[in-house]
């Protein structure tokens, strides 16, 4: 099945990506300014599955593959996943995927160990604050 991919302008996505890269440059102590991740927004899970070549779980809303980030459109987040949409949640979801791109640079393309890669992405995106606000002792 062919896919039609079109570019579009979205100030919100641009802002999230720019802020995420700025924050993660500081955290990872990298000055990543060229060949930045490309964010590919899809309208549904079926499209993400086609792009990845595999079926995804309903909790999965994004994926980082090299410097490409595949994300469900925020307007489809609730209908296509288990996540509730808020601007803050979408921000942390995208930042999580951008963090994977940074991790890949430091680990020479490896995403292992998986627990560390995911843990760092959860921490750097602020998702740890969403899940366990009482356990967030680092400010």
C-alpha positions in Angstrom: 0.0 0.0 0.0 1.5 3.3 -1.0 1.9 6.1 1.6 1.6 9.8 0.9 3.8 11.9 3.2 3.5 15.6 3.1 5.3 18.3 5.1 3.2 20.7 7.1 3.8 23.5 9.5 3.0 23.0 13.2 4.3 25.6 15.6 3.5 23.4 18.6 5.6 20.4 17.3 8.4 22.8 16.3 8.4 24.3 19.8 8.5 20.9 21.5 11.3 19.6 19.3 13.4 22.8 19.7 12.9 22.9 23.5 13.6 19.1 23.7 16.8 19.4 21.7 18.0 22.4 23.8 17.3 20.6 27.1 18.8 17.3 25.9 21.9 19.0 24.5 22.6 20.2 28.1 21.8 16.8 29.7 23.8 14.7 27.3 26.5 17.3 27.0 26.3 17.3 23.2 25.9 20.2 20.9 23.7 18.6 18.3 22.8 21.2 15.7 23.0 19.4 12.3 21.0 16.5 10.9 18.5 16.8 13.7 15.7 14.3 14.1 12.9 14.4 11.6 9.5 14.1 13.3 7.0 12.2 11.2 3.4 12.6 12.4 1.0 9.8 11.4 -2.8 10.0 11.6 -3.2 6.4 12.8 -1.5 3.3 14.2 -1.8 1.5 10.9 0.5 4.0 9.3 3.1 3.7 12.1 2.9 -0.1 11.7 3.5 0.1 8.0 6.5 2.5 8.4 8.0 0.2 11.1 7.1 -3.0 9.4 5.5 -4.5 12.5 2.4 -4.3 14.6 2.6 -2.1 17.7 1.0 -2.3 21.1 -1.7 0.3 22.0 0.5 1.9 24.6 3.2 2.7 21.9 2.6 6.2 20.4 6.1 6.9 19.1 9.3 5.4 17.9 12.8 6.6 17.2 14.6 4.9 14.3 17.9 6.5 13.6 17.2 10.2 13.3 13.5 9.6 12.4 10.8 9.9 15.0 7.4 8.4 14.2 4.6 9.8 16.4 0.8 9.5 16.4 -0.9 12.8 15.7 -2.0 14.4 18.9 -5.6 14.5 17.6 -5.5 10.7 17.3 -3.7 10.0 20.6 -6.8 9.0 22.6 -8.6 7.0 19.8 -5.4 5.2 18.7 -3.7 4.5 22.0 -4.2 4.1 25.8 -2.9 7.6 26.5 -5.0 10.6 27.4 -4.1 13.8 25.4 -2.8 16.9 27.2 -0.3 19.3 25.7 2.1 18.3 28.6 1.7 14.6 27.9 2.3 15.0 24.2 5.4 17.1 25.0 6.9 14.4 27.2 6.0 11.7 24.6 7.9 13.5 21.9 10.8 14.5 24.2 11.1 10.8 25.2 11.6 9.8 21.5 14.1 12.7 20.9 16.0 11.4 24.0 16.4 8.0 22.3 18.0 9.8 19.4 20.6 11.3 21.7 21.2 8.0 23.5 21.9 6.4 20.2 24.6 9.0 19.5 26.4 8.3 22.9 26.0 4.5 22.6 27.4 4.3 19.1 24.1 3.2 17.6 23.2 0.7 20.4 20.0 0.9 22.3 21.3 -1.4 25.0 20.8 -2.1 27.8 17.1 -1.5 27.0 16.3 -0.7 30.7 18.9 2.0 30.8 17.9 3.5 27.4 14.2 3.6 28.5 15.0 4.8 32.0 17.0 7.7 30.7 14.3 8.6 28.1 11.7 8.5 30.9 13.8 10.6 33.2 14.9 13.2 30.6 11.4 13.6 29.2 9.8 14.2 32.7 7.6 11.1 32.4 8.8 10.0 35.8 7.0 13.0 37.3 3.7 12.0 35.5 3.8 8.4 36.7 5.1 8.8 40.3 4.9 12.5 41.4 5.6 11.6 45.1 8.8 9.8 44.1 10.3 12.7 42.3 12.9 13.7 44.8 15.4 15.2 42.3 14.6 18.8 41.4 
